[in-house]
Amino acid sequence: MTHNLGRLDDEDYPSVTMGQAAELLDVQPAFLRSLDTSGVLHPYRTGGGHRRYSRRQLALAARLRELLDAGHPLASAHAISGLEEQLHTSDALRRQADDELEDARADLRDRDVDLRRTRAALHDARRQIDDLHRRPDPS
């Protein structure tokens, strides 16, 4: 028997029923249905038509509930949550780019050190060659 428990760690795996989602979010199932009907949230549907929610969808529904409770209309709450997600993604990409840039700078510093060592070794080799050419011929 194969177990796919690892899917539970996937933020997009639809593992939560509507009843569980409503309980977790402390909302009525009608609230979740209204998000689906309005097109703001798109839960997975089982073969029998039952809604299943992922952790990412639950986080979105919770944020929408906060914004609605703060007095924002649904369209505004949806727009705000979308912009927040874009900002989060942008920040993550910026941090990744910063990390990659720092890695590239460290690599350049290492290469600079190697180049300086190689130049010094080449300079020493040239000096030794020049010294050999300046020595009188022993014959």
Secondary structure, 3 states (H helix, E strand, C coil): CCCCHHHHHCCCCCCEEHHHHHHHHCCCHHHHHHHHHCCCCCCEECCCCCEEECHHHHHHHHHHHHHHHCCCCHHHHHHHHHHHHHHHHHHHHHHHHHHHHHHHHHHHHHHHHHHHHHHHHHHHHHHHHHHHHHCCCCC
